[in-house]
Amino acid sequence: MSPASWRPGPLLYEINTWPWLHALSVARQEPVTLGTVPDETLDALAAWGFDAVWLMGVWERSPLGRQAALEHPDLQEGYRRALPDFTAEDVIGSPYAVRRYAVDPALGGPGELAALRARLAARGLKLILDYVPNHVARDHEWLQTAPECIVQGSPDDLKLQPGYFFSGPGGRVFAHGRDPHFPAWTDTAQINAFSPAARNRAATTLLEIAGQCDGLRCDMAMLVTNRVFGQTWGENAAAVPEAEFWEVVIPVVKEQNPDFLFLAEVYWDLEWELLAQGFDYAYDKRLYDRLVEGSARTIGEHLHADLVFQRHMVRFIENHDERRAAEVLGPGRDRAAAALVTTLPGAALLHEGQLAGHRVRLPVQLGRRPAEPSDAATLAFYGALLAEARHPVYHEGAWRLRATSPAWDLNATHRSLIAFTWQAGEERRLVVVNYSAASAQGRVRLPDFGLEGRAWTLHDALDGADYQRSGDEMVNDGLYVDLRPWGMHVLSIRALP
């Protein structure tokens, strides 16, 4: 169950902190840090109707990590693609090679974060930060003071797998952090998730972080589960513990901070597993993949999942790890996908620049982003969509996936329609999205929705159009829908006097 102080299905907004502050500094022609973010900037964030802001990348960066980021040839290509005029000063290192869980002095330090958190709270916004359970920076203090917390190897490991191991303090050989399906992250050292000492220190760190924010997005959370960690590290790891990592550390935080929210970045269909281990929400990467690569049919199949499961998913169409929605989905489909993820059960994650139609995906190692124009039509679309999506009916109401049927014989285009309803008392909503590149027609029957015997006005929150329909027709024959390619309706249904 989600923490009581968070409403169900919160709207979350990710900000890449360092480039955000740099852009504010350029705009104001003076340095802007966490403590000096202008009031009008925070007011604008609150006006979108978000529940929380995720400030990605506030922790102290690693000098060794920055050097690795400067020298990595593959990363250089990404820097040039995103920021053709980048210089060495723009490379700040990865926010996921954490040297110390203290707010980086370049951003203003912990006192300024506390002040910003209070200003966000005054506007009804909670604060989410990052936690990286799998690895630390190569110059993290544990390598000297608590080497038992880090996976170690032998000289032979270093000789045979130089991309996966490195020489560290005290002549020890340490492992780089890794995902078993990809090369190691050479700016990091792998935490030994089976080590009791590492677990105790992780719990202490989490308690310290929990005093500075309202929730955490936990990076690659599945990597420290017993099964995945054991398969990845084998004999290099400590003995397999009885309890899972998250089953140990999350309750420590929740006992002192019961309203603290844990959000898991998780892949490989392990969402249920992470939720069972104590997370409040987990990434819905499967839905993202189906929105990018799939069809209305595969999306519809996904939405038949258990409703309890869906209510604990985080839906998104972009974040700092993914390509920009405007670029990967393209015109039309990006808005159809956005309408779905913001009105489905579960949390919705939106990304800085997404609301303006930005197309450049910035490598996380850069502290400056290119200037991109805002698309006025995209801003207007998201303004209307989020004004609707923040309504309590989408967070506290009853959700139901609705079947569609042909508008006339031999017309199969209804299969491109995704339809669902929300209801809370007299508040009723119907969302219908044509997730295809062709026009689609169909009918959506609405039994058990309390429409019989009356006439109703259907108001579309996105374009302001009003329609009048018979309740009996919507119940028996179904509401007729005709949508352009990637078109959508987000309809409030109210009885006529």
Order of alpha helices (4+ residues) and beta strands (2+ residues): beta-alpha-alpha-beta-beta-alpha-alpha-beta-alpha-beta-beta-alpha-beta-alpha-beta-beta-beta-alpha-beta-alpha-alpha-beta-alpha-beta-alpha-alpha-alpha-beta-alpha-alpha-beta-alpha-alpha-beta-beta-beta-beta-beta-beta-beta-alpha-beta-beta
